[in-house]
Amino acid sequence: MRNFHFPGRSTVHATNAMVATSHPQASLAAIEVLREGGTAVDAAVAGSAVLGVIEPQSTGIGGDCFALVQPRGEGKIVAYNGSGRAPKAASADWYLERKINSVPLTSAHAVSIPGVVDAFATVLRDHGKFGFDRLLQPAIKAAEEGYVVAPRVAFDWKNQFEKLKAGTNTARYLLPGGKPPVAGDVIRQPELGKTLRAIAKDGRDAFYKGPIAEDLVETLRGIGGLHTLDDFAAHTTETTTPIGTMYKGYDFWQCPPNGPGVTALLMLNILSRFDLTKYAPVSVERFHLEAEAARIAYMNREMHVASPEHMKINVAEMLEKGFADEYISKIRMDGMLDLPNVAPPMNPSTIYITVVDKDRNVCSFINSVAHSFGSAIVSNKTGVLFQNRAGGFRIQPGHPNCIEGGKRPLHTIMPGLLTKGGRSVMPFAVMGGQYQPTGQTHLLTNILDYGCDVQEAIDMPRGLHYEGQYQLEDGVPAAIVQGLQKLGHKTTSVVGPLGGAQAIWIDWDKGTLTGGSDPRKDGCALGY
């Protein structure tokens, strides 16, 4: 039962269908599709396409996408890998010969082949009723007729001013009047609208072949990229089987590598060795255990996880209960583990959409341009902003995640799905770069260990142990911060909020849906 002394939002309730996104305009576009009889996947694509226009720092058709879909909320779960590959000509030797030891994040080398458009087409082929001609219309309208900049979007835009000023075509496309827009400004992107129209008319091939692809390749090659038209034409979305673990009687599912979801599964396996309910939800002990689990899980991810054909330890081995036991068995409550320092290379921006339709088709859907405003490269003529997802590669021969032509990089985006007895209970995720595995673990344990509803679980203060620092939101009380410092944690306050979550809880007995949406973003849950 919600404590109404807590100044948070209420949960959103419905019986037919529900969506939660990071922007009301996207939530509304998705709900309209559902009211017209569209499926959960139809709604997710429509909402995501809108966000690619109105939340350009986070996503767009120049980005990547992952999804988990469970038809009718039971039985087989399908995982979709819509991430892009490095250009065929890329190799570690090519970079090392030129004294490039890590991928420059605002260079053409940071751009893998964008996977979003083909991912949209693939999930719609398998689970949709409508086509691009209907589903891209709200995004086209936003691009051509204009959209109003929301507060969180404006905050991110201002923070990235210097990056956009120095980028390729970004000042022309994304700094109207030479400055970042503020909340309430109206932005139009006619070039992007024209590109979306071409995709609405001719499908995925309009993006990966022909004039649009030619301009994308010309732009990237013009600034030193190795991309070719063949790289774009050859791109495909992979359909896979999800990976999972059990926690508190529930099964928790993720997309397999090159997705990073195994990190959250490993965190839960570690935390299952402890009884979190012995400690308050906002306590030194709970935050300490979460940090130690994260440090072990992230360290193992950075050592082992890559595109699966290059991994030396497979996911099944990583999810065995005894995995990493030499570290887990040494976790103590009076100090920190002595672990090798691991600094994952990326902390990107992302959007996440969760949808459940009237037939209880469930869609957990995430896409991203990686860092805020991606590579800060906009195609010359199309208005497409490129991601910088290839920045997730290492230039380190022998490492499983070393860059190689046609290979997918270790990703950060991860849609989640909680089931019980084979039935969907909660499609959800917590977007936000390296925070995502910790964020999903934090939200899940808020619900399963501490009895929070979805909105309370989302609202609760957060922390991320990253690059040797425990980054804590302002909502973490000073006494907790001091207690963590006494255990040896180097703490710091985060400038912006950590992550952004969306979740829908399915109550099969009552026939109801309960939605929650993160106040750290501009969005909302809507149902009917």
Secondary structure, DSSP 8 states (H G I E B T S, - for coil): ---TTS-----EEESS-EEEESSHHHHHHHHHHHHTT--HHHHHHHHHHHHHHH-TTT--TTSEEEEEEEGGGBS--EEEEE-----TT-BHHHHHHTT--S--TTSGGG-----HHHHHHHHHHHH-SS-HHHHTHHHHHHHHH-EE--HHHHHHHHHTHHHHHHSBSHHHHH-GGGS---TT-EE--HHHHHHHHHHHHHTTHHHHSHHHHHHHHHHHHHTT----HHHHHT---EEE--EEEEETTEEEEE--TTSSTHHHHHHHHHHTTS-GGGS-SSSHHHHHHHHHHHHHHHHHHHHH-SSGGG-SS-HHHHTSTTTTHHHHTT-BTTB---------S---EEEEEEEE-TT--EEEEEEEEESTTTTSBB-TTT--B---GGGGSB--TTSTTB-BTT---------EEEEETTEEEEEEEEESGGGHHHHHHHHHHHHHTT---HHHHHHS--EEEETTEEEE-TTS-HHHHHHHHHTT--EEE-SS---EEEEEEEETTTTEEEEEE-TTSS-EEEE-
